[in-house]
Amino acid sequence: MSSARSSPSFPPKVEYSISEEGRTLAPILLGLRDWGHGSLTRRNLVARDDHLSEKDTGVSSAA
């Protein structure tokens, strides 16, 4: 679901990125985000609205 790339440096450095297979989870994760936002709204609690955009995920969150 993710990939790691190490570079031979000191201190050691590892860069992580989501794999194409991991990106297939985007619709599920966006659905969970929307459910959570709705749950907070129904209880009159503040919901953060700084979620990832379609540009970041490659998936539209429009219903």
PDB file of N, CA, C and O in Angstrom:
ATOM      1  N   MET A   1       0.804  -1.171   0.000  1.00  0.00           N
ATOM      2  CA  MET A   1       0.000   0.000   0.000  1.00  0.00           C
ATOM      3  C   MET A   1       0.862   1.255   0.000  1.00  0.00           C
ATOM      4  O   MET A   1       0.423   2.325  -0.422  1.00  0.00           O
ATOM      5  N   SER A   2       2.069   1.114   0.469  1.00  0.00           N
ATOM      6  CA  SER A   2       3.013   2.222   0.407  1.00  0.00           C
ATOM      7  C   SER A   2       4.351   1.686  -0.048  1.00  0.00           C
ATOM      8  O   SER A   2       4.613   0.484  -0.006  1.00  0.00           O
ATOM      9  N   SER A   3       5.177   2.594  -0.477  1.00  0.00           N
ATOM     10  CA  SER A   3       6.529   2.194  -0.852  1.00  0.00           C
ATOM     11  C   SER A   3       7.507   3.100  -0.127  1.00  0.00           C
ATOM     12  O   SER A   3       7.214   4.260   0.166  1.00  0.00           O
ATOM     13  N   ALA A   4       8.662   2.549   0.153  1.00  0.00           N
ATOM     14  CA  ALA A   4       9.693   3.296   0.863  1.00  0.00           C
ATOM     15  C   ALA A   4      10.961   3.304   0.021  1.00  0.00           C
ATOM     16  O   ALA A   4      11.314   2.317  -0.625  1.00  0.00           O
ATOM     17  N   ARG A   5      11.630   4.447   0.051  1.00  0.00           N
ATOM     18  CA  ARG A   5      12.888   4.576  -0.673  1.00  0.00           C
ATOM     19  C   ARG A   5      13.925   5.118   0.299  1.00  0.00           C
ATOM     20  O   ARG A   5      13.766   6.206   0.854  1.00  0.00           O
ATOM     21  N   SER A   6      14.975   4.356   0.494  1.00  0.00           N
ATOM     22  CA  SER A   6      16.050   4.766   1.403  1.00  0.00           C
ATOM     23  C   SER A   6      17.174   5.404   0.615  1.00  0.00           C
ATOM     24  O   SER A   6      17.452   5.033  -0.526  1.00  0.00           O
ATOM     25  N   SER A   7      17.808   6.367   1.245  1.00  0.00           N
ATOM     26  CA  SER A   7      18.989   6.962   0.611  1.00  0.00           C
ATOM     27  C   SER A   7      20.176   6.786   1.550  1.00  0.00           C
ATOM     28  O   SER A   7      20.042   6.925   2.766  1.00  0.00           O
ATOM     29  N   PRO A   8      21.320   6.485   0.986  1.00  0.00           N
ATOM     30  CA  PRO A   8      22.510   6.270   1.816  1.00  0.00           C
ATOM     31  C   PRO A   8      23.062   7.599   2.320  1.00  0.00           C
ATOM     32  O   PRO A   8      23.966   8.178   1.718  1.00  0.00           O
ATOM     33  N   SER A   9      22.516   8.065   3.412  1.00  0.00           N
ATOM     34  CA  SER A   9      22.976   9.333   3.980  1.00  0.00           C
ATOM     35  C   SER A   9      23.045   9.203   5.494  1.00  0.00           C
ATOM     36  O   SER A   9      22.582   8.226   6.083  1.00  0.00           O
ATOM     37  N   PHE A  10      23.627  10.201   6.088  1.00  0.00           N
ATOM     38  CA  PHE A  10      23.667  10.221   7.544  1.00  0.00           C
ATOM     39  C   PHE A  10      23.123  11.559   7.998  1.00  0.00           C
ATOM     40  O   PHE A  10      23.653  12.596   7.598  1.00  0.00           O
ATOM     41  N   PRO A  11      22.099  11.575   8.808  1.00  0.00           N
ATOM     42  CA  PRO A  11      21.358  10.420   9.318  1.00  0.00           C
ATOM     43  C   PRO A  11      20.564   9.760   8.192  1.00  0.00           C
ATOM     44  O   PRO A  11      20.296  10.383   7.165  1.00  0.00           O
ATOM     45  N   PRO A  12      20.196   8.510   8.392  1.00  0.00           N
ATOM     46  CA  PRO A  12      19.447   7.799   7.353  1.00  0.00           C
ATOM     47  C   PRO A  12      18.160   8.548   6.988  1.00  0.00           C
ATOM     48  O   PRO A  12      17.507   9.145   7.844  1.00  0.00           O
ATOM     49  N   LYS A  13      17.818   8.503   5.719  1.00  0.00           N
ATOM     50  CA  LYS A  13      16.621   9.178   5.242  1.00  0.00           C
ATOM     51  C   LYS A  13      15.777   8.176   4.467  1.00  0.00           C
ATOM     52  O   LYS A  13      16.277   7.464   3.596  1.00  0.00           O
ATOM     53  N   VAL A  14      14.487   8.133   4.799  1.00  0.00           N
ATOM     54  CA  VAL A  14      13.555   7.256   4.094  1.00  0.00           C
ATOM     55  C   VAL A  14      12.381   8.098   3.637  1.00  0.00           C
ATOM     56  O   VAL A  14      11.801   8.842   4.428  1.00  0.00           O
ATOM     57  N   GLU A  15      12.028   7.986   2.370  1.00  0.00           N
ATOM     58  CA  GLU A  15      10.879   8.685   1.817  1.00  0.00           C
ATOM     59  C   GLU A  15       9.783   7.663   1.538  1.00  0.00           C
ATOM     60  O   GLU A  15      10.026   6.629   0.915  1.00  0.00           O
ATOM     61  N   TYR A  16       8.576   7.965   2.005  1.00  0.00           N
ATOM     62  CA  TYR A  16       7.437   7.078   1.819  1.00  0.00           C
ATOM     63  C   TYR A  16       6.459   7.697   0.829  1.00  0.00           C
ATOM     64  O   TYR A  16       6.288   8.916   0.794  1.00  0.00           O
ATOM     65  N   SER A  17       5.831   6.866   0.038  1.00  0.00           N
ATOM     66  CA  SER A  17       4.786   7.326  -0.869  1.00  0.00           C
ATOM     67  C   SER A  17       3.734   6.227  -0.984  1.00  0.00           C
ATOM     68  O   SER A  17       4.010   5.051  -0.748  1.00  0.00           O
ATOM     69  N   ILE A  18       2.528   6.637  -1.352  1.00  0.00           N
ATOM     70  CA  ILE A  18       1.437   5.670  -1.493  1.00  0.00           C
ATOM     71  C   ILE A  18       1.560   4.991  -2.851  1.00  0.00           C
ATOM     72  O   ILE A  18       1.860   5.637  -3.855  1.00  0.00           O
ATOM     73  N   SER A  19       1.328   3.704  -2.871  1.00  0.00           N
ATOM     74  CA  SER A  19       1.426   2.942  -4.109  1.00  0.00           C
ATOM     75  C   SER A  19       0.126   3.072  -4.907  1.00  0.00           C
ATOM     76  O   SER A  19      -0.880   3.559  -4.391  1.00  0.00           O
ATOM     77  N   GLU A  20       0.156   2.643  -6.136  1.00  0.00           N
ATOM     78  CA  GLU A  20      -1.067   2.650  -6.952  1.00  0.00           C
ATOM     79  C   GLU A  20      -2.138   1.789  -6.293  1.00  0.00           C
ATOM     80  O   GLU A  20      -3.313   2.153  -6.296  1.00  0.00           O
ATOM     81  N   GLU A  21      -1.745   0.659  -5.733  1.00  0.00           N
ATOM     82  CA  GLU A  21      -2.705  -0.201  -5.030  1.00  0.00           C
ATOM     83  C   GLU A  21      -3.285   0.531  -3.824  1.00  0.00           C
ATOM     84  O   GLU A  21      -4.482   0.430  -3.555  1.00  0.00           O
ATOM     85  N   GLY A  22      -2.455   1.258  -3.105  1.00  0.00           N
ATOM     86  CA  GLY A  22      -2.929   2.028  -1.962  1.00  0.00           C
ATOM     87  C   GLY A  22      -3.903   3.123  -2.369  1.00  0.00           C
ATOM     88  O   GLY A  22      -4.835   3.436  -1.629  1.00  0.00           O
ATOM     89  N   ARG A  23      -3.688   3.710  -3.551  1.00  0.00           N
ATOM     90  CA  ARG A  23      -4.591   4.756  -4.039  1.00  0.00           C
ATOM     91  C   ARG A  23      -5.992   4.222  -4.284  1.00  0.00           C
ATOM     92  O   ARG A  23      -6.952   4.994  -4.284  1.00  0.00           O
ATOM     93  N   THR A  24      -6.130   2.922  -4.491  1.00  0.00           N
ATOM     94  CA  THR A  24      -7.464   2.364  -4.704  1.00  0.00           C
ATOM     95  C   THR A  24      -8.319   2.451  -3.435  1.00  0.00           C
ATOM     96  O   THR A  24      -9.535   2.274  -3.501  1.00  0.00           O
ATOM     97  N   LEU A  25      -7.702   2.719  -2.288  1.00  0.00           N
ATOM     98  CA  LEU A  25      -8.456   2.891  -1.045  1.00  0.00           C
ATOM     99  C   LEU A  25      -9.038   4.301  -0.905  1.00  0.00           C
ATOM    100  O   LEU A  25      -9.825   4.550   0.009  1.00  0.00           O
ATOM    101  N   ALA A  26      -8.669   5.211  -1.783  1.00  0.00           N
ATOM    102  CA  ALA A  26      -9.108   6.606  -1.670  1.00  0.00           C
ATOM    103  C   ALA A  26     -10.625   6.748  -1.553  1.00  0.00           C
ATOM    104  O   ALA A  26     -11.077   7.483  -0.675  1.00  0.00           O
ATOM    105  N   PRO A  27     -11.440   6.090  -2.384  1.00  0.00           N
ATOM    106  CA  PRO A  27     -12.889   6.269  -2.244  1.00  0.00           C
ATOM    107  C   PRO A  27     -13.406   5.827  -0.870  1.00  0.00           C
ATOM    108  O   PRO A  27     -14.320   6.443  -0.322  1.00  0.00           O
ATOM    109  N   ILE A  28     -12.831   4.778  -0.326  1.00  0.00           N
ATOM    110  CA  ILE A  28     -13.251   4.290   0.991  1.00  0.00           C
ATOM    111  C   ILE A  28     -12.863   5.298   2.066  1.00  0.00           C
ATOM    112  O   ILE A  28     -13.671   5.621   2.937  1.00  0.00           O
ATOM    113  N   LEU A  29     -11.633   5.794   2.008  1.00  0.00           N
ATOM    114  CA  LEU A  29     -11.176   6.757   2.999  1.00  0.00           C
ATOM    115  C   LEU A  29     -11.935   8.074   2.903  1.00  0.00           C
ATOM    116  O   LEU A  29     -12.244   8.691   3.923  1.00  0.00           O
ATOM    117  N   LEU A  30     -12.235   8.508   1.677  1.00  0.00           N
ATOM    118  CA  LEU A  30     -13.025   9.729   1.515  1.00  0.00           C
ATOM    119  C   LEU A  30     -14.436   9.530   2.052  1.00  0.00           C
ATOM    120  O   LEU A  30     -15.013  10.453   2.627  1.00  0.00           O
ATOM    121  N   GLY A  31     -14.998   8.342   1.873  1.00  0.00           N
ATOM    122  CA  GLY A  31     -16.316   8.038   2.437  1.00  0.00           C
ATOM    123  C   GLY A  31     -16.303   8.092   3.951  1.00  0.00           C
ATOM    124  O   GLY A  31     -17.238   8.609   4.562  1.00  0.00           O
ATOM    125  N   LEU A  32     -15.251   7.562   4.564  1.00  0.00           N
ATOM    126  CA  LEU A  32     -15.125   7.632   6.023  1.00  0.00           C
ATOM    127  C   LEU A  32     -14.987   9.076   6.490  1.00  0.00           C
ATOM    128  O   LEU A  32     -15.560   9.466   7.507  1.00  0.00           O
ATOM    129  N   ARG A  33     -14.224   9.862   5.741  1.00  0.00           N
ATOM    130  CA  ARG A  33     -14.079  11.274   6.078  1.00  0.00           C
ATOM    131  C   ARG A  33     -15.428  11.984   6.030  1.00  0.00           C
ATOM    132  O   ARG A  33     -15.773  12.747   6.932  1.00  0.00           O
ATOM    133  N   ASP A  34     -16.185  11.721   4.965  1.00  0.00           N
ATOM    134  CA  ASP A  34     -17.493  12.361   4.822  1.00  0.00           C
ATOM    135  C   ASP A  34     -18.444  11.930   5.930  1.00  0.00           C
ATOM    136  O   ASP A  34     -19.195  12.746   6.464  1.00  0.00           O
ATOM    137  N   TRP A  35     -18.410  10.638   6.275  1.00  0.00           N
ATOM    138  CA  TRP A  35     -19.252  10.142   7.361  1.00  0.00           C
ATOM    139  C   TRP A  35     -18.891  10.853   8.672  1.00  0.00           C
ATOM    140  O   TRP A  35     -19.778  11.293   9.403  1.00  0.00           O
ATOM    141  N   GLY A  36     -17.612  10.964   8.963  1.00  0.00           N
ATOM    142  CA  GLY A  36     -17.166  11.628  10.180  1.00  0.00           C
ATOM    143  C   GLY A  36     -17.561  13.095  10.211  1.00  0.00           C
ATOM    144  O   GLY A  36     -17.979  13.612  11.247  1.00  0.00           O
ATOM    145  N   HIS A  37     -17.428  13.761   9.073  1.00  0.00           N
ATOM    146  CA  HIS A  37     -17.815  15.172   8.993  1.00  0.00           C
ATOM    147  C   HIS A  37     -19.313  15.298   9.271  1.00  0.00           C
ATOM    148  O   HIS A  37     -19.733  16.179  10.021  1.00  0.00           O
ATOM    149  N   GLY A  38     -20.114  14.425   8.673  1.00  0.00           N
ATOM    150  CA  GLY A  38     -21.559  14.456   8.902  1.00  0.00           C
ATOM    151  C   GLY A  38     -21.913  14.179  10.352  1.00  0.00           C
ATOM    152  O   GLY A  38     -22.811  14.809  10.911  1.00  0.00           O
ATOM    153  N   SER A  39     -21.209  13.240  10.959  1.00  0.00           N
ATOM    154  CA  SER A  39     -21.459  12.904  12.360  1.00  0.00           C
ATOM    155  C   SER A  39     -21.181  14.102  13.257  1.00  0.00           C
ATOM    156  O   SER A  39     -21.966  14.397  14.158  1.00  0.00           O
ATOM    157  N   LEU A  40     -20.074  14.790  13.018  1.00  0.00           N
ATOM    158  CA  LEU A  40     -19.752  15.977  13.812  1.00  0.00           C
ATOM    159  C   LEU A  40     -20.775  17.087  13.591  1.00  0.00           C
ATOM    160  O   LEU A  40     -21.176  17.770  14.534  1.00  0.00           O
ATOM    161  N   THR A  41     -21.191  17.259  12.350  1.00  0.00           N
ATOM    162  CA  THR A  41     -22.162  18.296  12.028  1.00  0.00           C
ATOM    163  C   THR A  41     -23.494  18.020  12.714  1.00  0.00           C
ATOM    164  O   THR A  41     -24.109  18.931  13.269  1.00  0.00           O
ATOM    165  N   ARG A  42     -23.941  16.760  12.678  1.00  0.00           N
ATOM    166  CA  ARG A  42     -25.215  16.402  13.325  1.00  0.00           C
ATOM    167  C   ARG A  42     -25.182  16.645  14.822  1.00  0.00           C
ATOM    168  O   ARG A  42     -26.217  16.907  15.433  1.00  0.00           O
ATOM    169  N   ARG A  43     -24.006  16.559  15.414  1.00  0.00           N
ATOM    170  CA  ARG A  43     -23.877  16.790  16.863  1.00  0.00           C
ATOM    171  C   ARG A  43     -23.454  18.216  17.172  1.00  0.00           C
ATOM    172  O   ARG A  43     -23.090  18.525  18.306  1.00  0.00           O
ATOM    173  N   ASN A  44     -23.500  19.091  16.167  1.00  0.00           N
ATOM    174  CA  ASN A  44     -23.144  20.503  16.319  1.00  0.00           C
ATOM    175  C   ASN A  44     -21.729  20.696  16.845  1.00  0.00           C
ATOM    176  O   ASN A  44     -21.467  21.606  17.632  1.00  0.00           O
ATOM    177  N   LEU A  45     -20.833  19.844  16.411  1.00  0.00           N
ATOM    178  CA  LEU A  45     -19.416  19.986  16.745  1.00  0.00           C
ATOM    179  C   LEU A  45     -18.696  20.532  15.522  1.00  0.00           C
ATOM    180  O   LEU A  45     -19.202  20.436  14.404  1.00  0.00           O
ATOM    181  N   VAL A  46     -17.545  21.091  15.728  1.00  0.00           N
ATOM    182  CA  VAL A  46     -16.788  21.674  14.629  1.00  0.00           C
ATOM    183  C   VAL A  46     -16.062  20.577  13.870  1.00  0.00           C
ATOM    184  O   VAL A  46     -15.412  19.720  14.469  1.00  0.00           O
ATOM    185  N   ALA A  47     -16.176  20.607  12.561  1.00  0.00           N
ATOM    186  CA  ALA A  47     -15.455  19.661  11.712  1.00  0.00           C
ATOM    187  C   ALA A  47     -14.406  20.431  10.923  1.00  0.00           C
ATOM    188  O   ALA A  47     -14.697  21.492  10.371  1.00  0.00           O
ATOM    189  N   ARG A  48     -13.210  19.910  10.869  1.00  0.00           N
ATOM    190  CA  ARG A  48     -12.158  20.526  10.058  1.00  0.00           C
ATOM    191  C   ARG A  48     -12.487  20.319   8.593  1.00  0.00           C
ATOM    192  O   ARG A  48     -12.980  19.262   8.200  1.00  0.00           O
ATOM    193  N   ASP A  49     -12.217  21.316   7.802  1.00  0.00           N
ATOM    194  CA  ASP A  49     -12.515  21.221   6.376  1.00  0.00           C
ATOM    195  C   ASP A  49     -11.244  21.388   5.552  1.00  0.00           C
ATOM    196  O   ASP A  49     -11.251  22.050   4.514  1.00  0.00           O
ATOM    197  N   ASP A  50     -10.151  20.782   6.022  1.00  0.00           N
ATOM    198  CA  ASP A  50      -8.878  20.893   5.305  1.00  0.00           C
ATOM    199  C   ASP A  50      -8.475  19.550   4.709  1.00  0.00           C
ATOM    200  O   ASP A  50      -7.300  19.183   4.717  1.00  0.00           O
ATOM    201  N   HIS A  51      -9.462  18.822   4.194  1.00  0.00           N
ATOM    202  CA  HIS A  51      -9.223  17.492   3.640  1.00  0.00           C
ATOM    203  C   HIS A  51      -8.438  17.558   2.333  1.00  0.00           C
ATOM    204  O   HIS A  51      -8.233  18.627   1.759  1.00  0.00           O
ATOM    205  N   LEU A  52      -8.022  16.423   1.899  1.00  0.00           N
ATOM    206  CA  LEU A  52      -7.285  16.341   0.643  1.00  0.00           C
ATOM    207  C   LEU A  52      -8.199  16.640  -0.527  1.00  0.00           C
ATOM    208  O   LEU A  52      -9.373  16.270  -0.518  1.00  0.00           O
ATOM    209  N   SER A  53      -7.669  17.298  -1.517  1.00  0.00           N
ATOM    210  CA  SER A  53      -8.437  17.629  -2.704  1.00  0.00           C
ATOM    211  C   SER A  53      -8.355  16.490  -3.722  1.00  0.00           C
ATOM    212  O   SER A  53      -7.573  15.551  -3.571  1.00  0.00           O
ATOM    213  N   GLU A  54      -9.180  16.601  -4.756  1.00  0.00           N
ATOM    214  CA  GLU A  54      -9.146  15.613  -5.840  1.00  0.00           C
ATOM    215  C   GLU A  54      -7.756  15.564  -6.472  1.00  0.00           C
ATOM    216  O   GLU A  54      -7.298  14.506  -6.902  1.00  0.00           O
ATOM    217  N   LYS A  55      -7.092  16.717  -6.523  1.00  0.00           N
ATOM    218  CA  LYS A  55      -5.730  16.771  -7.075  1.00  0.00           C
ATOM    219  C   LYS A  55      -4.788  15.873  -6.281  1.00  0.00           C
ATOM    220  O   LYS A  55      -3.915  15.222  -6.856  1.00  0.00           O
ATOM    221  N   ASP A  56      -4.963  15.836  -4.952  1.00  0.00           N
ATOM    222  CA  ASP A  56      -4.103  15.035  -4.081  1.00  0.00           C
ATOM    223  C   ASP A  56      -4.410  13.548  -4.190  1.00  0.00           C
ATOM    224  O   ASP A  56      -3.501  12.719  -4.149  1.00  0.00           O
ATOM    225  N   THR A  57      -5.687  13.209  -4.328  1.00  0.00           N
ATOM    226  CA  THR A  57      -6.096  11.809  -4.265  1.00  0.00           C
ATOM    227  C   THR A  57      -6.333  11.191  -5.625  1.00  0.00           C
ATOM    228  O   THR A  57      -6.232   9.974  -5.783  1.00  0.00           O
ATOM    229  N   GLY A  58      -6.649  12.023  -6.615  1.00  0.00           N
ATOM    230  CA  GLY A  58      -7.027  11.502  -7.922  1.00  0.00           C
ATOM    231  C   GLY A  58      -8.445  10.978  -7.937  1.00  0.00           C
ATOM    232  O   GLY A  58      -8.867  10.355  -8.911  1.00  0.00           O
ATOM    233  N   VAL A  59      -9.203  11.229  -6.844  1.00  0.00           N
ATOM    234  CA  VAL A  59     -10.573  10.743  -6.726  1.00  0.00           C
ATOM    235  C   VAL A  59     -11.473  11.904  -6.387  1.00  0.00           C
ATOM    236  O   VAL A  59     -11.173  12.686  -5.485  1.00  0.00           O
ATOM    237  N   SER A  60     -12.583  12.024  -7.107  1.00  0.00           N
ATOM    238  CA  SER A  60     -13.536  13.075  -6.827  1.00  0.00           C
ATOM    239  C   SER A  60     -14.362  12.698  -5.617  1.00  0.00           C
ATOM    240  O   SER A  60     -14.808  11.557  -5.505  1.00  0.00           O
ATOM    241  N   SER A  61     -14.575  13.646  -4.700  1.00  0.00           N
ATOM    242  CA  SER A  61     -15.387  13.377  -3.517  1.00  0.00           C
ATOM    243  C   SER A  61     -16.827  13.808  -3.732  1.00  0.00           C
ATOM    244  O   SER A  61     -17.638  13.734  -2.809  1.00  0.00           O
ATOM    245  N   ALA A  62     -17.156  14.256  -4.936  1.00  0.00           N
ATOM    246  CA  ALA A  62     -18.540  14.661  -5.230  1.00  0.00           C
ATOM    247  C   ALA A  62     -19.423  13.425  -5.278  1.00  0.00           C
ATOM    248  O   ALA A  62     -19.040  12.381  -5.806  1.00  0.00           O
ATOM    249  N   ALA A  63     -20.608  13.569  -4.716  1.00  0.00           N
ATOM    250  CA  ALA A  63     -21.543  12.429  -4.685  1.00  0.00           C
ATOM    251  C   ALA A  63     -22.276  12.302  -5.998  1.00  0.00           C
ATOM    252  O   ALA A  63     -23.102  11.403  -6.158  1.00  0.00           O
TER     253      ALA A  63
END
